[in-house]
Amino acid sequence: MSSPNPYESDSQNPELQENQAPPPPQPGYASPQPQPPTEFQQPGYYPPPGAQVPYEVPAAAPYQGARFAIAGLILGIVSVISAIFPICGLPFAIIGIIVSVLGRRSITRRTMATAGLVLSIIGIALSVISSLLIFAYFSHVNH
């Protein structure tokens, strides 16, 4: 009497049929089978241009918000200084607000962008006040 060998293929057992593909891996679990190496994984060799290397994540360019923060601060300072002349400070202040808001996305220069934003708002206020004062002065002189 021979006992059945559990490692032999049995036509009655559907799990052990030879021409059957292995079951798919469960979602969330890694496949227990090792992946075959590709020809580009040899040490000292680089893939040809245009070839995709498996599992490579493309590097994203860092956001250049620091430049906007510096530009916003400079425009804020210029808008406050140019507010002495009627209406001249408004373009600098408006552009300074836009650039400072973009610069606030920077992690390292956020305070600088906030200072540029505040100075640009002050520049708008001073430009409007100087424009009103000059307008009132010239309207009073003409009468």
Secondary structure by P-SEA (a helix, b strand, c coil): cccccccccccccccccccccccccccccccccccccccccccccccccccccccbbbbbccccaaaaaaaaaaaaaaaaaaccccccaaaaaaaaaaaaaaacccccaaaaaaaaaaaaaaaaaaaaaaaaaaaaaaaaaac
